[in-house]
Amino acid sequence: MENSRNRVFYKIPYEEGEKRRKAEKPKDPNLVKFILRCPDEYVAKFKEIDEIIQDKQLVKKGHSEFGTGTPIPGWIDSKAKVEMLDFKNLDYKVNLARDILTNHLVIYCNRENINNVKDILNNNFSMSYQNVFYKKKQQGEKIICSITTHVNHIPVSRGLYIQKEESKMNEHNYPINIVSFKRANDKCGLTHKYLCKNKINHYLFCEPFEYDEYAKWIDSNYCELIQSDENYSETQKFGSTPMRNFIMDYWKKDKYERCWILDDNIEGYEVNVQSTKHAINGVAVFTTVEEYVEKYDNVAICSHNIASLVRESDANPVMVRNGKCYSSILISLTEPLLVWSKKYQEDNFISMKALHLGYCNMCFNHVVYKKSTSGSCPGGNRETLYHVNKKGSIDGKGYGDSYKYLRENCEEMIKSGEIMLMPEKGLDDLISRGKHNSHEFHAKIDYTILCTSNKQPCHHLPKQTVIQSGNQPILKSCVFSHQELKLNDDFDYIENADYQGKLKIAKDRIDEHYNKSIAQDAVEPVMQDEVDAVGSVVQDEVDEIDYKKLYMEAKDTIKEQDNTIKVLVKLLNK
């Protein structure tokens, strides 16, 4: 949270700092900001540090703008939107989110003064330098642009929610389908592995030339393999779009009203509990969405949000309406004009098409999905559309082609009336080059400027309609008979399950390297490989880990081989 009340410039004149901060292109590479979070008990101490606090103050989210510290009534509830949207399908609260409980200060400084700011904070808040935690955010490969800073940091505890009643694992209402191409393997066919692990029945669609390969790989206990009527990658060369339409047509014949269409590289799903994401195993991933949209008759598409876009610690709404729907989609089969039609950016185009046809979209944050960065996993569209052919690379010429394709098609759709924008808005307002660490050409679409107010009422089913007001939908409350799923009643919770799982993988990898080194009589040469093997598993979590606690867990769970323990010590003391 940053505004003029809690923005400080260290050893930079305020006017100069504001000018440098607001610079668009290029960003000032010498300006670094500390994004600081502080619990209540340290606020008084901060006020004594004149060279930091100056004439500013720490600000708490959801409190009076006049600096009185008085909470704004209903602010947290209005952020979560649970009551407003009548969401009763799974517990969702944000009142204990870390960003709600802590106070915020933003400190800007020149790059050469980073250590000066750290010394001031460390000297004031810790004798041992352990109560102030720093996490760097880099721009590109080397330039540090921000440093997330916590006073009295407490590592986040994550775990695993497992649905208790295994017999209910297949009580979902609509068929769950995976669209897959050249990923008949455990490394990249992750969605299938997740669903099988949870014993959830599903369908995998592939092209005829790959059928035999997929048939050997899939777990037929939970998955039915279905081939398309032709090899679309050879006859149409139009990405996954033809297969997506084939899936929809397949289930229309069986009179289904909706079906799920999932990408094949979804690693898993996470449930958002007090703005901390925990792994979740259970069919509630799908049923909580299905049962919610059943209340309304004009929701064409809904999806889970992608985990990387739902920032932890903040007060995220339970749902985002009339925006983009992502790779874990529940789509209506009752509207004949709702079809996939574009080669690139198919999720953006189908989302905008649904709005143009007079429907509403919903993207849920109570459960989100984890997925690897586009282009990082072989197969899919990586080589055929995005031309990522260089080993180790995740960016290719096709991403530039995709961005150009999006702009050209949106321009035509605006002219034809398929996309209607608010007054005085144009193509450049709709599409921008969004920030992305991995891809130079990353498109960002501003759905808020799409006109969705002139829609015809939809009467497909005698249910509650989502009423439109301007370009924002208002969901009318209605009675819903479904019994609410409670996380504490309907799920078992395993604390720190994610860490324990990573430690087990680390153990297996270390043992594999260790045994190999013994066979080769070359223990020392593979030491770095062992460190890399563990590092590749736990690197994503390393900034959140309580090192001492993790090391003690490692000693208890990993074989006490001298070389193995040395590797872990070396990694955890980095």
C-alpha positions as CSV (number, residue, x, y, z in Angstrom):
1,M,0.0,0.0,0.0
2,E,1.6,3.2,-1.1
3,N,0.4,6.8,-1.2
4,S,1.7,10.3,-0.4
5,R,1.2,9.8,3.4
6,N,3.6,6.9,3.7
7,R,6.0,7.5,0.8
8,V,9.5,8.5,2.0
9,F,12.6,9.5,0.0
10,Y,15.9,8.7,1.8
11,K,18.6,11.3,1.0
12,I,16.6,12.4,-2.1
13,P,14.8,15.8,-2.3
14,Y,11.0,15.0,-2.4
15,E,10.3,16.8,-5.7
16,E,13.3,15.0,-7.4
17,G,12.2,11.7,-6.0
18,E,8.6,12.1,-7.2
19,K,9.8,13.0,-10.7
20,R,12.1,9.9,-10.8
21,R,9.4,7.7,-9.4
22,K,6.8,8.7,-12.0
23,A,9.2,8.3,-14.9
24,E,7.6,5.8,-17.3
25,K,10.2,4.8,-20.0
26,P,12.9,4.1,-19.2
27,K,12.5,3.5,-15.4
28,D,15.2,5.0,-13.3
29,P,17.6,2.1,-12.8
30,N,19.2,3.8,-9.8
31,L,16.0,4.2,-7.8
32,V,15.2,1.3,-5.4
33,K,12.2,1.1,-3.1
34,F,11.8,-0.8,0.2
35,I,8.2,-2.1,0.6
36,L,8.1,-2.3,4.3
37,R,5.5,-4.1,6.5
38,C,5.5,-3.6,10.3
39,P,3.3,-5.0,13.1
40,D,1.6,-2.6,15.5
41,E,4.1,-3.1,18.3
42,Y,6.9,-1.5,16.3
43,V,5.0,1.6,15.0
44,A,6.0,3.7,18.0
45,K,9.7,2.8,17.5
46,F,9.4,3.9,13.8
47,K,8.2,7.3,14.8
48,E,11.5,7.9,16.6
49,I,13.6,7.3,13.5
50,D,13.7,10.8,12.0
51,E,16.0,10.0,9.1
52,I,13.5,7.4,7.9
53,I,10.0,8.5,8.9
54,Q,10.6,12.2,8.3
55,D,7.1,13.9,8.2
56,K,5.3,10.7,7.1
57,Q,3.5,7.9,8.9
58,L,2.9,4.2,8.6
59,V,-0.5,3.4,7.1
60,K,-2.7,0.4,7.7
61,K,-5.0,-0.8,4.9
62,G,-8.7,-0.3,5.5
63,H,-8.2,2.5,8.0
64,S,-9.2,6.1,7.9
65,E,-7.4,8.3,5.4
66,F,-7.1,11.0,8.1
67,G,-4.5,8.9,9.9
68,T,-6.7,8.3,13.0
69,G,-6.2,4.6,12.9
70,T,-10.0,4.1,12.9
71,P,-11.0,1.1,10.7
72,I,-13.3,2.0,7.8
73,P,-16.6,0.1,8.6
74,G,-17.1,-2.8,6.3
75,W,-13.9,-2.2,4.3
76,I,-12.6,-5.8,4.6
77,D,-15.9,-7.3,3.8
78,S,-16.2,-5.1,0.8
79,K,-12.8,-6.2,-0.4
80,A,-13.6,-9.9,-0.1
81,K,-17.0,-9.4,-1.7
82,V,-18.3,-12.6,-0.1
83,E,-21.6,-11.2,1.1
84,M,-22.1,-9.0,-2.0
85,L,-21.7,-12.0,-4.3
86,D,-23.6,-14.4,-2.0
87,F,-20.7,-16.8,-2.1
88,K,-21.4,-19.7,0.3
89,N,-19.6,-22.6,-1.4
90,L,-16.4,-22.6,0.6
91,D,-15.0,-20.6,3.5
92,Y,-13.4,-17.4,2.3
93,K,-12.1,-14.7,4.6
94,V,-9.3,-12.1,4.4
95,N,-9.7,-10.3,7.8
96,L,-6.5,-11.9,9.0
97,A,-4.5,-11.4,5.8
98,R,-0.9,-10.2,6.5
99,D,-1.3,-6.9,4.6
100,I,-4.5,-6.1,6.6
101,L,-2.8,-6.7,10.0
102,T,0.4,-4.9,9.3
103,N,1.4,-1.2,8.8
104,H,3.0,-0.1,5.6
105,L,5.8,2.3,4.7
106,V,7.6,2.7,1.3
107,I,11.2,4.0,1.4
108,Y,12.9,5.1,-1.8
109,C,16.6,5.5,-2.0
110,N,19.5,5.6,-4.5
111,R,21.1,2.2,-5.2
112,E,24.3,3.1,-3.3
113,N,22.3,3.8,-0.1
114,I,20.6,0.3,0.1
115,N,23.0,-0.8,2.9
116,N,22.5,2.4,4.7
117,V,18.8,1.9,4.9
118,K,19.3,-1.7,6.0
119,D,21.7,-0.7,8.7
120,I,19.2,1.8,10.1
121,L,16.4,-0.8,10.2
122,N,18.7,-3.5,11.6
123,N,20.2,-1.3,14.3
124,N,16.7,-0.2,15.5
125,F,14.8,-3.4,15.4
126,S,17.3,-6.2,16.1
127,M,20.4,-6.9,18.0
128,S,21.1,-10.0,16.1
129,Y,19.9,-8.8,12.6
130,Q,17.4,-11.6,12.5
131,N,14.2,-9.7,13.1
132,V,14.3,-7.8,9.8
133,F,13.7,-9.9,6.7
134,Y,14.5,-8.7,3.1
135,K,13.4,-10.2,-0.2
136,K,14.7,-8.8,-3.4
137,K,12.7,-8.4,-6.6
138,Q,14.8,-8.1,-9.7
139,Q,14.2,-6.5,-13.0
140,G,15.8,-8.6,-15.7
141,E,18.8,-10.6,-14.6
142,K,20.7,-8.2,-12.4
143,I,18.9,-5.0,-11.5
144,I,17.2,-4.9,-8.1
145,C,14.1,-2.7,-8.4
146,S,12.4,-3.3,-5.0
147,I,13.1,-5.0,-1.7
148,T,10.1,-6.4,0.3
149,T,11.0,-5.8,4.0
150,H,9.3,-7.3,7.1
151,V,10.0,-6.2,10.6
152,N,9.7,-9.2,13.0
153,H,9.1,-11.5,10.0
154,I,7.3,-14.7,10.7
155,P,7.7,-17.3,7.9
156,V,4.4,-18.3,6.3
157,S,3.1,-21.8,7.2
158,R,1.5,-23.6,4.3
159,G,-0.1,-26.9,4.2
160,L,-2.4,-29.3,2.4
161,Y,-6.2,-29.6,2.5
162,I,-7.5,-33.0,1.7
163,Q,-11.2,-33.7,1.2
164,K,-12.2,-36.2,3.8
165,E,-14.9,-38.2,1.9
166,E,-13.1,-39.9,-0.9
167,S,-16.4,-41.3,-2.2
168,K,-17.4,-37.8,-3.2
169,M,-14.4,-37.3,-5.5
170,N,-16.6,-37.8,-8.6
171,E,-19.7,-35.9,-7.6
172,H,-18.9,-33.1,-10.1
173,N,-21.7,-32.1,-12.4
174,Y,-19.9,-31.5,-15.7
175,P,-17.3,-33.5,-17.6
176,I,-13.7,-32.5,-16.9
177,N,-11.6,-32.5,-20.1
178,I,-7.9,-32.0,-20.8
179,V,-6.8,-30.7,-24.2
180,S,-3.4,-32.1,-24.8
181,F,-0.7,-32.1,-27.5
182,K,2.7,-33.9,-27.4
183,R,2.7,-34.2,-23.6
184,A,2.1,-37.9,-23.0
185,N,4.7,-37.9,-20.2
186,D,4.9,-37.4,-16.4
187,K,7.1,-34.3,-16.8
188,C,4.6,-32.1,-18.8
189,G,1.3,-33.9,-18.6
190,L,0.7,-32.5,-15.1
191,T,-3.1,-31.9,-15.2
192,H,-3.7,-35.6,-15.8
193,K,-1.3,-36.6,-13.0
194,Y,-3.1,-34.2,-10.5
195,L,-6.6,-35.5,-11.4
196,C,-5.5,-39.2,-11.1
197,K,-3.8,-38.5,-7.8
198,N,-7.1,-37.2,-6.5
199,K,-9.0,-40.1,-8.1
200,I,-11.2,-37.7,-10.1
201,N,-12.6,-39.1,-13.3
202,H,-11.8,-37.1,-16.4
203,Y,-11.3,-37.2,-20.2
204,L,-8.2,-36.5,-22.2
205,F,-8.5,-35.4,-25.9
206,C,-5.7,-35.9,-28.3
207,E,-5.1,-36.1,-32.1
208,P,-5.3,-39.5,-33.9
209,F,-1.6,-39.7,-34.6
210,E,-0.8,-39.5,-30.9
211,Y,-3.5,-41.8,-29.7
212,D,-1.3,-44.9,-29.2
213,E,1.3,-43.0,-27.3
214,Y,-1.2,-41.4,-24.9
215,A,-3.0,-44.8,-24.5
216,K,0.3,-46.3,-23.1
217,W,0.8,-43.4,-20.7
218,I,-2.6,-42.4,-19.2
219,D,-4.1,-44.0,-16.0
220,S,-7.2,-45.6,-17.4
221,N,-8.6,-46.1,-13.9
222,Y,-9.6,-42.4,-13.9
223,C,-9.1,-41.2,-17.4
224,E,-10.9,-42.0,-20.7
225,L,-8.9,-41.2,-23.8
226,I,-10.7,-39.7,-26.8
227,Q,-9.3,-38.8,-30.2
228,S,-10.4,-36.1,-32.5
229,D,-11.7,-36.7,-35.9
230,E,-8.6,-35.4,-37.6
231,N,-5.0,-34.3,-36.9
232,Y,-5.7,-30.6,-36.5
233,S,-2.0,-29.7,-36.1
234,E,-1.5,-30.9,-39.6
235,T,-4.7,-30.0,-41.4
236,Q,-5.6,-26.6,-39.8
237,K,-2.4,-25.5,-37.9
238,F,-4.5,-23.3,-35.7
239,G,-3.2,-24.1,-32.2
240,S,-5.6,-25.7,-29.7
241,T,-8.7,-23.9,-31.0
242,P,-10.1,-26.7,-33.2
243,M,-9.7,-29.3,-30.4
244,R,-11.5,-27.0,-28.0
245,N,-14.4,-26.7,-30.3
246,F,-14.4,-30.5,-30.9
247,I,-14.6,-31.0,-27.1
248,M,-17.6,-28.7,-26.9
249,D,-19.4,-30.4,-29.8
250,Y,-18.7,-33.8,-28.2
251,W,-20.5,-32.9,-25.0
252,K,-23.3,-31.0,-26.7
253,K,-24.4,-34.3,-28.2
254,D,-24.9,-35.7,-24.7
255,K,-27.1,-32.6,-23.8
256,Y,-24.7,-31.2,-21.2
257,E,-25.1,-27.5,-20.4
258,R,-21.5,-26.9,-19.6
259,C,-18.1,-28.7,-19.7
260,W,-14.7,-28.1,-18.2
261,I,-11.7,-27.5,-20.5
262,L,-8.3,-27.6,-18.8
263,D,-4.8,-27.0,-20.2
264,D,-2.6,-30.1,-19.9
265,N,0.2,-28.5,-17.8
266,I,-1.6,-27.5,-14.6
267,E,0.6,-28.5,-11.7
268,G,-2.1,-28.4,-9.1
269,Y,-4.7,-26.2,-7.3
270,E,-4.4,-24.1,-4.2
271,V,-7.1,-22.8,-1.8
272,N,-6.9,-19.2,-0.6
273,V,-7.2,-19.1,3.2
274,Q,-6.8,-15.7,4.8
275,S,-4.8,-14.7,1.7
276,T,-2.3,-17.5,2.1
277,K,-2.3,-20.2,-0.6
278,H,-2.4,-23.9,0.5
279,A,-2.4,-27.0,-1.7
280,I,-5.8,-28.6,-2.0
281,N,-6.7,-32.1,-3.1
282,G,-10.4,-32.7,-3.7
283,V,-13.2,-32.4,-6.1
284,A,-14.3,-29.2,-4.3
285,V,-11.9,-27.5,-6.6
286,F,-14.5,-27.9,-9.3
287,T,-17.8,-28.4,-7.5
288,T,-17.6,-25.1,-5.6
289,V,-17.5,-23.3,-8.9
290,E,-20.2,-25.4,-10.6
291,E,-22.7,-25.1,-7.8
292,Y,-22.2,-21.3,-7.6
293,V,-22.8,-20.6,-11.3
294,E,-25.9,-22.9,-11.2
295,K,-27.7,-20.0,-9.6
296,Y,-27.5,-17.8,-12.7
297,D,-28.7,-18.1,-16.3
298,N,-26.4,-15.7,-18.1
299,V,-22.9,-16.8,-17.0
300,A,-21.2,-18.0,-20.1
301,I,-17.7,-18.7,-18.9
302,C,-16.0,-19.0,-15.5
303,S,-12.6,-20.1,-14.5
304,H,-10.2,-20.4,-11.6
305,N,-7.7,-17.6,-11.5
306,I,-4.0,-18.4,-12.1
307,A,-2.0,-18.4,-8.8
308,S,0.6,-16.0,-9.9
309,L,-1.9,-13.2,-10.3
310,V,-3.5,-13.6,-6.9
311,R,-1.0,-11.9,-4.6
312,E,-0.7,-13.4,-1.2
313,S,-1.2,-11.4,2.0
314,D,-3.6,-8.9,0.3
315,A,-7.4,-8.7,0.5
316,N,-8.3,-10.3,-2.7
317,P,-12.0,-10.5,-3.7
318,V,-13.5,-13.9,-3.9
319,M,-14.2,-13.4,-7.6
320,V,-13.4,-11.0,-10.5
321,R,-16.3,-10.4,-12.8
322,N,-16.4,-9.6,-16.5
323,G,-12.7,-10.0,-17.2
324,K,-10.4,-12.7,-18.6
325,C,-11.0,-16.4,-17.9
326,Y,-7.9,-18.6,-17.8
327,S,-6.8,-22.1,-18.5
328,S,-9.1,-23.9,-16.1
329,I,-12.4,-23.0,-17.7
330,L,-16.0,-24.0,-17.2
331,I,-17.8,-23.0,-20.4
332,S,-21.5,-22.9,-21.5
333,L,-22.6,-25.3,-24.3
334,T,-26.1,-23.7,-24.7
335,E,-25.0,-20.6,-26.8
336,P,-24.4,-21.6,-30.4
337,L,-22.4,-18.5,-31.1
338,L,-19.9,-19.1,-28.3
339,V,-17.1,-20.9,-30.1
340,W,-13.3,-20.7,-30.1
341,S,-12.2,-18.8,-33.1
342,K,-8.6,-17.5,-32.9
343,K,-5.2,-19.0,-33.3
344,Y,-3.5,-17.0,-30.6
345,Q,-4.8,-15.5,-27.3
346,E,-7.8,-17.9,-27.5
347,D,-8.7,-17.3,-23.8
348,N,-8.8,-13.5,-24.3
349,F,-10.9,-13.8,-27.4
350,I,-13.4,-16.2,-26.0
351,S,-13.8,-14.1,-22.8
352,M,-14.4,-10.9,-24.9
353,K,-16.8,-12.8,-27.2
354,A,-18.9,-13.9,-24.2
355,L,-19.3,-10.3,-23.0
356,H,-20.2,-9.1,-26.5
357,L,-22.9,-11.8,-26.7
358,G,-24.5,-10.4,-23.6
359,Y,-23.2,-12.8,-20.9
360,C,-21.1,-12.4,-17.8
361,N,-17.7,-14.0,-17.0
362,M,-16.5,-15.0,-13.6
363,C,-12.9,-15.7,-12.5
364,F,-12.7,-17.2,-9.0
365,N,-9.9,-16.5,-6.4
366,H,-11.1,-18.9,-3.6
367,V,-9.3,-21.7,-5.5
368,V,-6.5,-20.9,-8.0
369,Y,-4.3,-23.1,-10.2
370,K,-0.6,-23.4,-10.5
371,K,1.0,-23.6,-13.9
372,S,4.5,-23.3,-15.3
373,T,5.5,-20.3,-17.3
374,S,4.3,-20.4,-20.9
375,G,7.0,-21.9,-23.1
376,S,8.9,-23.6,-20.3
377,C,7.5,-27.1,-20.9
378,P,8.0,-29.0,-24.2
379,G,4.9,-29.8,-26.2
380,G,1.6,-27.9,-26.5
381,N,2.0,-24.7,-28.4
382,R,5.6,-24.2,-27.4
383,E,7.3,-25.3,-30.6
384,T,4.4,-25.1,-33.1
385,L,3.0,-21.7,-32.4
386,Y,5.5,-19.9,-30.2
387,H,8.6,-21.3,-31.9
388,V,10.6,-21.9,-28.7
389,N,13.1,-24.3,-30.2
390,K,16.3,-23.2,-28.4
391,K,17.2,-25.5,-25.5
392,G,16.7,-23.8,-22.1
393,S,14.8,-20.9,-23.6
394,I,11.2,-20.0,-22.8
395,D,10.8,-17.1,-25.2
396,G,10.3,-17.4,-29.0
397,K,9.4,-15.5,-32.1
398,G,5.8,-16.7,-31.8
399,Y,5.2,-14.5,-28.8
400,G,5.8,-11.4,-31.0
401,D,3.5,-12.9,-33.6
402,S,0.8,-13.5,-31.0
403,Y,1.0,-9.9,-29.8
404,K,0.7,-8.6,-33.4
405,Y,-2.2,-11.0,-34.1
406,L,-4.0,-9.8,-31.0
407,R,-3.8,-6.1,-32.0
408,E,-4.7,-6.7,-35.6
409,N,-7.8,-8.8,-34.8
410,C,-9.0,-6.5,-32.0
411,E,-8.7,-3.6,-34.4
412,E,-10.9,-5.4,-36.9
413,M,-13.4,-6.4,-34.2
414,I,-13.6,-2.8,-32.9
415,K,-14.4,-1.6,-36.5
416,S,-17.0,-4.3,-37.0
417,G,-18.7,-3.8,-33.6
418,E,-17.7,-7.2,-32.1
419,I,-15.8,-5.2,-29.5
420,M,-17.4,-2.1,-28.1
421,L,-15.3,0.3,-26.1
422,M,-16.3,3.1,-23.7
423,P,-16.3,6.7,-25.2
424,E,-13.0,8.2,-26.2
425,K,-11.2,4.8,-25.7
426,G,-9.2,3.1,-28.5
427,L,-7.0,0.2,-29.3
428,D,-4.0,1.5,-27.4
429,D,-6.2,1.8,-24.3
430,L,-7.5,-1.8,-24.7
431,I,-4.1,-3.5,-25.3
432,S,-0.8,-2.7,-23.7
433,R,2.5,-4.5,-23.3
434,G,2.1,-5.9,-19.8
435,K,5.1,-6.5,-17.5
436,H,6.4,-10.1,-17.7
437,N,9.7,-11.4,-16.5
438,S,9.9,-14.2,-19.1
439,H,8.4,-12.9,-22.3
440,E,9.2,-9.7,-24.1
441,F,5.8,-9.6,-25.9
442,H,3.2,-10.0,-23.1
443,A,-0.2,-8.5,-23.9
444,K,-2.4,-7.0,-21.2
445,I,-6.0,-6.3,-21.9
446,D,-8.0,-3.7,-20.0
447,Y,-11.5,-5.3,-19.7
448,T,-12.8,-2.4,-17.7
449,I,-13.2,-0.2,-20.8
450,L,-15.3,-2.8,-22.7
451,C,-18.9,-1.7,-23.0
452,T,-21.1,-4.5,-21.5
453,S,-24.1,-2.4,-20.7
454,N,-26.2,-2.7,-23.9
455,K,-26.8,-6.5,-23.5
456,Q,-29.9,-8.4,-24.2
457,P,-31.4,-10.3,-21.3
458,C,-30.7,-14.0,-21.3
459,H,-33.4,-16.6,-20.6
460,H,-31.8,-19.9,-21.2
461,L,-32.8,-21.3,-17.9
462,P,-35.4,-20.3,-15.3
463,K,-32.7,-19.1,-12.8
464,Q,-31.5,-15.9,-11.4
465,T,-30.0,-13.4,-13.9
466,V,-26.9,-11.4,-13.3
467,I,-28.1,-7.9,-13.7
468,Q,-25.9,-5.5,-15.6
469,S,-25.3,-1.9,-14.4
470,G,-23.0,0.2,-16.6
471,N,-20.0,-2.1,-17.3
472,Q,-20.1,-3.8,-13.9
473,P,-22.4,-6.7,-13.0
474,I,-24.4,-6.7,-9.8
475,L,-25.3,-10.2,-8.5
476,K,-28.7,-10.2,-6.9
477,S,-28.8,-12.4,-3.8
478,C,-30.9,-15.5,-3.9
479,V,-31.6,-18.6,-1.9
480,F,-29.1,-21.4,-2.5
481,S,-29.8,-24.8,-1.0
482,H,-26.3,-26.2,-1.3
483,Q,-24.8,-27.0,2.1
484,E,-21.7,-24.9,2.6
485,L,-18.3,-26.6,2.5
486,K,-16.3,-25.8,5.5
487,L,-12.5,-26.2,5.4
488,N,-12.3,-27.3,9.0
489,D,-15.2,-29.8,8.8
490,D,-14.9,-31.2,5.2
491,F,-11.1,-31.3,4.9
492,D,-8.1,-32.7,6.7
493,Y,-5.2,-30.2,7.0
494,I,-1.6,-31.2,7.0
495,E,0.6,-28.4,8.2
496,N,3.8,-27.6,6.1
497,A,2.9,-30.4,3.7
498,D,4.5,-28.6,0.9
499,Y,7.8,-28.3,2.6
500,Q,7.7,-31.9,3.7
501,G,6.9,-33.0,0.2
502,K,9.9,-30.9,-1.2
503,L,12.2,-32.4,1.4
504,K,11.2,-35.9,0.4
505,I,11.9,-35.1,-3.3
506,A,15.2,-33.5,-2.2
507,K,16.1,-36.7,-0.3
508,D,15.3,-38.9,-3.3
509,R,17.4,-36.7,-5.6
510,I,20.3,-36.5,-3.2
511,D,20.3,-40.3,-2.7
512,E,20.2,-40.8,-6.4
513,H,23.3,-38.5,-6.9
514,Y,25.0,-40.0,-3.9
515,N,24.6,-43.6,-5.1
516,K,25.7,-42.6,-8.6
517,S,28.8,-41.0,-7.1
518,I,29.7,-44.1,-5.1
519,A,29.4,-46.2,-8.2
520,Q,31.7,-43.8,-10.1
521,D,34.0,-43.5,-7.1
522,A,33.8,-39.7,-7.5
523,V,32.0,-38.2,-4.5
524,E,33.4,-34.7,-4.6
525,P,32.8,-33.9,-8.3
526,V,29.1,-34.3,-8.0
527,M,28.8,-32.2,-4.9
528,Q,27.6,-29.2,-6.9
529,D,25.1,-31.3,-8.8
530,E,23.6,-32.4,-5.5
531,V,23.3,-28.9,-4.3
532,D,21.6,-27.9,-7.6
533,A,19.3,-30.9,-7.4
534,V,18.0,-29.7,-4.0
535,G,18.0,-26.1,-5.0
536,S,15.8,-26.7,-8.0
537,V,13.2,-28.2,-5.7
538,V,13.1,-25.7,-2.9
539,Q,14.3,-22.5,-4.6
540,D,10.8,-21.1,-5.0
541,E,10.2,-21.3,-1.2
542,V,13.7,-20.5,0.0
543,D,12.9,-16.9,0.9
544,E,10.0,-18.0,3.1
545,I,11.8,-20.8,4.9
546,D,12.7,-20.8,8.6
547,Y,16.2,-22.2,7.9
548,K,16.9,-23.6,11.3
549,K,13.6,-25.4,11.5
550,L,13.9,-26.8,8.0
551,Y,17.4,-28.1,8.7
552,M,16.2,-29.9,11.9
553,E,13.3,-31.5,9.9
554,A,15.9,-32.5,7.2
555,K,18.1,-34.2,9.8
556,D,15.1,-36.1,11.1
557,T,13.8,-37.2,7.7
558,I,16.9,-37.7,5.6
559,K,19.4,-40.6,6.0
560,E,22.3,-39.5,8.0
561,Q,24.9,-39.9,5.4
562,D,27.8,-37.5,6.0
563,N,27.9,-36.2,2.4
564,T,24.1,-35.7,2.3
565,I,24.0,-33.6,5.5
566,K,26.9,-31.5,4.2
567,V,25.0,-30.8,1.1
568,L,21.9,-29.6,3.0
569,V,24.0,-27.5,5.4
570,K,25.6,-25.9,2.4
571,L,22.3,-25.2,0.7
572,L,20.5,-23.9,3.8
573,N,23.3,-21.7,4.9
574,K,23.5,-19.9,1.5
